[in-house]
Amino acid sequence: MKLGDRIVGPGLILLGAGVILAAMRIPDVPGVRFGADLMPVICGGGLVLFGAALTRSGLREGGPWASLDEWRVSPRNLASALWVLGGLCAGLFLFEPLGFPLFGIIFMSGLMLLMGARPVTVALVAPLFVLTLYLTFTRVMFVDLPAGVLEGAL
């Protein structure tokens, strides 16, 4: 079933409001300039804004609230959804031992290939993006992410 923007938009607004409310309960960290709630509040605000924009466009365009006719599941889309769900489940057990860089590269590479990216693009983008993300979080923002099997190399 394909849901119209008039349904998805308010759902995003409610989700964003929930994120903001939950973030307000995060306690402040002593000695930190910005509170731990800053990033969740920004993300929640973004969800509220995007939900409002989506709702507005859905109301302007009209059309059905939901439609079964436009809903088709291609094998590629199904495989991508299963890869994401399987990756999240596998991440519960493999994130610590493999580490963020290796797990992230494997997860992102598989998803990019399933979405139709060329292997050369995947081989260049996935490691570069994940390693940049890892180094930014660990060296700039001092977030402790596991290095896993690459502990000595990074």
C-alpha positions in Angstrom: 0.0 0.0 0.0 1.2 3.4 -0.8 0.3 6.0 1.8 -0.3 9.6 0.7 1.7 12.5 2.0 -1.3 13.6 4.0 -0.8 10.6 6.2 3.0 10.3 6.2 3.6 14.1 6.9 1.7 14.2 10.2 3.4 10.9 11.2 6.7 12.6 10.7 5.6 15.6 12.7 4.5 13.3 15.6 7.8 11.3 15.4 9.8 14.6 15.5 7.8 15.9 18.4 8.4 12.6 20.2 12.2 12.8 19.6 12.3 16.4 20.9 10.3 15.4 24.0 12.5 12.4 24.7 15.7 14.5 24.1 14.5 17.0 26.7 14.9 14.3 29.4 18.6 13.6 28.6 20.6 15.0 31.5 23.3 17.6 30.9 26.9 16.5 30.9 29.1 18.5 33.2 31.9 20.4 31.5 30.3 20.2 28.0 29.5 23.4 26.2 26.4 22.0 24.4 24.0 19.6 26.0 23.7 16.0 25.0 20.2 16.8 23.8 21.4 19.2 21.1 21.7 16.7 18.2 18.4 14.8 18.9 16.5 18.1 19.2 18.0 19.3 15.8 17.0 15.9 14.2 13.5 16.1 15.8 13.1 19.7 14.5 14.1 18.5 11.1 11.5 15.8 11.2 8.8 18.3 12.2 9.8 20.7 9.4 10.0 18.0 6.7 6.7 16.5 8.0 5.0 19.9 7.7 6.4 20.4 4.2 5.2 16.9 3.2 1.8 17.5 4.7 1.4 20.8 2.9 2.3 19.3 -0.5 0.0 16.4 0.1 -2.9 18.7 0.9 -2.2 20.8 -2.2 -1.9 17.8 -4.6 -4.9 15.9 -3.3 -5.3 12.4 -4.6 -6.0 9.3 -2.6 -5.1 8.9 1.1 -3.8 5.4 0.4 -3.5 3.3 -2.8 -2.9 -0.4 -3.4 -2.5 0.1 -7.2 0.8 1.9 -7.0 2.4 -0.5 -4.6 4.8 -2.9 -6.2 7.6 -4.7 -4.6 10.5 -5.4 -6.9 13.0 -8.1 -6.0 15.7 -5.4 -5.6 13.6 -3.3 -3.2 12.8 -6.4 -1.2 16.4 -7.5 -1.0 17.4 -4.0 0.1 14.8 -4.0 2.8 15.9 -7.4 4.0 19.6 -6.3 3.9 18.8 -3.3 6.2 16.8 -5.4 8.6 19.4 -8.2 8.6 22.2 -5.7 9.0 20.5 -4.1 12.0 20.0 -7.5 13.6 23.6 -8.6 12.8 24.9 -5.3 14.1 23.6 -6.3 17.6 26.2 -9.1 17.6 28.9 -8.0 15.2 29.3 -4.3 15.8 31.7 -4.6 18.8 33.8 -7.5 17.5 34.1 -6.2 13.9 34.1 -2.5 14.9 32.4 0.5 13.3 34.7 0.9 10.3 34.6 -2.7 9.0 30.9 -3.3 9.8 30.0 0.1 8.3 31.9 -0.6 5.1 30.4 -4.1 4.7 26.9 -2.8 5.5 27.1 0.3 3.2 28.8 -1.6 0.4 26.0 -4.3 0.3 23.3 -1.7 0.4 24.9 0.4 -2.4 25.2 -2.7 -4.6 21.6 -3.7 -4.0 20.5 -0.2 -4.9 22.3 -0.4 -8.2 25.6 1.4 -7.7 28.6 0.3 -9.8 31.2 -1.8 -8.0 33.9 0.8 -8.7 31.8 3.5 -7.1 31.1 1.3 -4.1 34.8 0.4 -3.7 35.7 4.1 -3.6 32.8 5.7 -1.7 32.0 3.2 1.0 35.4 3.0 2.7 36.1 6.7 2.2 32.7 7.7 3.7 32.8 5.3 6.6 36.4 6.0 7.6 35.8 9.8 7.4 32.8 9.3 9.6 34.7 7.2 12.1 37.6 9.6 12.3 35.3 12.6 12.6 33.4 11.0 15.5 36.5 9.6 17.3 39.0 12.4 16.7 37.0 15.5 16.4 33.9 14.8 18.6 35.6 12.4 20.9 32.8 9.8 20.6 34.1 6.3 21.6 33.3 4.0 18.7 34.7 0.5 18.6 37.5 -0.1 16.1 37.2 -3.8 16.4 39.7 -5.8 14.3 41.2 -2.6 13.0 42.1 -1.4 16.6 45.9 -1.0 15.9 45.5 0.4 12.4 43.3 3.4 13.2 
